[in-house]
Amino acid sequence: MFYPAPIERLIENLTKLPGIGRKTATRLAFFLLNARGSYITELSTSLIDIKEKIRLCSTCFNITDTDPCEVCRDGRRNRSTVCVVEESSHMMVIESSYPGCFRYHILHGVINPIEGIGPDEIRLKELRDRIEREDIKEVIIATNPNIEGNTTAHYIGEMLKPLDVKITRIASGVPVGGDIVYIDPLTIKSSLDNRKNL
Ligand SMILES: [Zn+2]
């Protein structure tokens, strides 16, 4: 027993969303079926808009609806420091701790040979061009502290070595509020390697 074809098609499309199984998709489909027309129009327009209006900033590759993006246009930011992150969502996290401080460069991925992602597949060349073109004094590499993030950080370090720019890497170690008893040995090692004078 199937629902009428348009409802089945909607359920099928909703199950393609992450974390949505057929049961939830069916519940959502019936919610939408009973929703006001104005809500359906608003929802469809917002879906089309993210495809038509969202693009990448030609300077930092942040997702944006204007080019340059809001962050690149912000004249109050430190123009000599660029923080390199894997994704736009990572930039948002750093912004919540250091609002309005840095400029950014979004790589849109990390080097991952197992998945066939090499340096040319992410925005590394654009980073190098930018460091050569702009008056940047420091590059903070804020890729994740895992194998792929560290490989990418190392690659960036080598790539920018010939240029007159300071390269720093975010520290990794015991999380704030953490307990040493529950920390894995690799994180403990990293904390010791990155220890600071008191
Ligand atoms: Zn930008």
Boltz pocket constraint, residues with backbone or C-beta under 6 A from the ligand:
constraints:
  - pocket:
      binder: B
      contacts: [[A, 57], [A, 58], [A, 59], [A, 60], [A, 61], [A, 62], [A, 68], [A, 69], [A, 70], [A, 71], [A, 72], [A, 73], [A, 104]]
      max_distance: 6.0
